[in-house]
Amino acid sequence: MSLMTEKVVLLTGASKGIGLATAQALRNKSKVVAVSRSLTKELEALLLQHPDSFVHVQGDVTKTAQSSVETAISKFGRLDAIVLNAGLVNPISKIEDADVNQWRTLFEVNFFSVVETVKQAIPHLRKTKGSIVIVSSGAAVRPYPAWTAYCTSKAAINMLVTSLGSEEPDIMSVAVRPGVVDTPMQEIIRDEQNKSAMGDMHDYFKELKSSGKLVSPHDVAKALTYLAMNPSDKITGQFVEWKSFVE
């Protein structure tokens, strides 16, 4: 792929977990605008190793939509894909114990920041017939005890993608089900303070970790990278399994 046609990908939640693994997977395939609140040593290493193809936008994802898209255009001249991975799982609590302000915070990150980034990116993605790839969850279609805020935010993501598939026929939009992945978010879920609210599901996630059955973030990253680089109108608007897109 020549420099004239090399794709440009905007990636959120790039400092750790699935996001960092995706940044690493993209490093020799595209230009990357990596968005994250923090700059971890692993992400910093990528920036130092690839100064001509990686740029970092640091800040709260609820406030970086416009600046991150503008950075892609000013730095690289185009935008071919957005991979929206940033997310929160807290608050973990039953509905009767819900702190609605914590719900609002979660929705600002998990849903409204996505809407704003998609809105800012659409005019540029139309030009490149690009990709919108959003990390969703099996929790979008299955209730988990005490995960109601997270579950409903991901269900909203799935409907957003369905609507985008109808509204934007020249852009591939997909929500990706990544499975139960070995990430910092899983560490939060397995914290003992969540045991009483989650019940048996807490033990289930601990068993997945101890038995080595959690999905590697690098495997999911391969699927996200493939989708970002290979838009297809055959799957636009759909909620898809990551395993279907690993080369």
N, C-alpha and C positions, 0 to 999 in steps of 0.2 A: 504494500500500500504506500503510495507516494505521500510526500508531505502535503501536496495539494488536496488530497482526498482523505487524509487521515481523520478518523472520526473524533469528535469531541464529546466527552461524557461528563455530566455533572452528577456527583455522588454525595449524598448526605449521610451523616452518621459514620464518617470515614475513619474515625480514630481507633476503633476497636471492633471486635466481634466480626459479624458478617460484613460490615462496612469496610474495615481494614483489609479483610481477606479479599474483598472485591477490588479495592484499590490496588492490591498486590497483583491480582489477576489481570487487571487492565494495563499494567505498567508498560508492557511491550506491545500493546495492541491499539492504544489510543492516546489522545491528549485527555487530561483529567483535571477537572475543577473539584477538589476535595473539600467538603464542608463539614466542620465539626466544632463543637464547643471547646474542646481541648486539643492540644497538639502533643500526642504521645510520642515516645522515642521511636516507635516503629513507623508511624506516619512521617515523622520528621526525617527519618532515614530515606524514605521514598522521595521526599521533596529534594533532599540533597543529592541523591543518586540520579534524579531525572529532572534537573532544573528547567529544561526546555519544554518538558511535556506535562509537568505537574505544577499546579498552583493551589494554594490553600486559602480558603476563606474561613476565618475563625470567628465564631459567634454563636449565639442562640439561634437555632434553626427557625424559630418563630419570627425572626427578624432579618434573615439573610436571603430571602427568596429573590428579591430584586437585585441585590448586590451580587449574588452568586451567578445569576443569569447574565448580568451585565459584564461580569468578569470573564465569563466564557467567550462572549462576543468580542470584548475589547482585547483579550489576550490571544485568542485563537481564531476569531473571525466567523465562527459558526457554532451551532449546537446540534448534535445528532441524537443524543439520548440523555434522559435523566433517570437515575436510579435512586429512588427515595427510600432510604433504609432507617433513618433516625426514628427512634421511638422510645416510649416509656411503658413500663408494666405497672408501676405503682400509681394509684393506691390498690393494694390487695386487701379487700374487706368485703363483707357481705353488704347488701344494699341497705339493710336497716342501720348499719353503722357507717354509712357513706358520708364522707366529707365532700360536699358538692364542689367546693372550691378546688379540691385536689382533682376531681373529675374534669373541671374546666382546664386545669393545667395540662392534664394528660391529653385532652382533645385538642388543645392548641398545638401540641407537638405532633401527635399521631395523625391528626386529620387536617386541621386548618392550615398548618404549615405546608402540608402536601398540596392542598387546594391552591394556596398562594403561589407555590413554586410552579405547579402545573400551569396556572394562569399566565405567569410571566414567561414560561417557556414555549407555550403553544405557537405564537407567531413564528418563532425560529424553527421549531420542529416541523411545522408545515412546509417550510422551504426545503428541508432536508429529507422529508418523509421519514421522520425519525421514530424514536421509541420512548414510551413512558413505562417504566418498570417500577412497580411499587411493592415493597415487601409487606405482605399481609400475614395471615396466620390461620391455622386450623381453628383457632379460637373464634374466627369470624363466623363459623358455621356450627360450632359445638360449644355449649356452655360449660365453663369450668367454675367450680365453687370459688367465690370471692374474686373472680377475675372480671366482673361484669363491666367495669369501665374499659378495660382493655378489649374485651370481646366486642363490645358495641362499637368501639372506635375502628376496629378492623372490619366489622360488618359494613360500616359506613365507607371504608376504603373500597371494598368490593363493589358496592353500588356506584361509587364514583367512577370506577374503572368501566363498569357496564355502561354508564352514561357517556363516558368519553368515547367508547367504542362506537356509539351511535352518532355522537356530535362531530367527531374528528376522524373521518374515514381515511385521511391521508397519514394519520399517525397511529402506530401500533401502541395500544394501551393494555397492559396486563397487570394483574395482581398475582403475586407468587406466594404459594404456600411452602415455607421452607422446612417444615418438620420441626422436631424438637432439637435445637442446635446448642452445641457447647459454647455458650457465650456468657459475658458478664450478666446479661439479663437472667439467664438460668441460675446464676449464683444468687441473685436477689430472690428468685422464686423459692429456692431451696433453703433460704434463711429460716432458722427455727422459729422466729417470731411469727411466721406465716402459717405454721402448722395447724393451729387451732381453727383458723378460718378456712383453710383448704382441705382439711381432713385427709382422706386416703390419697388424694391427688398429690399431696406433699410427699408422701412416702413413695409414690410412683415415680416422681421426678428424681428423687434421691437414688432410687434403684437404677434408673436409666444411667445416671452418672457413674455409680459404683460398678456397674456391669459393662461400661464402655459402649453403651448403645446410643449415646447422643450423636447427632449428625455433626460432622466436621464443618465449620464455617467455610472452609476452603472448597468443599464440595458444592455448597450452595452458591458460593461466589462464581464458580464455573458456569452455573446455570444463569445467574444474573448477567454475567459478562456476555454469554451467548445471546441472550435476549436483547441486550443493549446493542450489540453489534449486528444482529440479524433480524430486523423487523419483518413481521409477516402478518398480512391482513387475515390470515386463516384463524388466528387466535385472538385477534383484538377484542377487547371487552370481556375477556374471560379471566377466571380464577384458576390458575394452573399449578400443577405439582412441579417442584424443582427438578425431580428426577427425570422428567421428560426432556430436559434440555441440557444434559451433560454430554459434551462431545466425547 
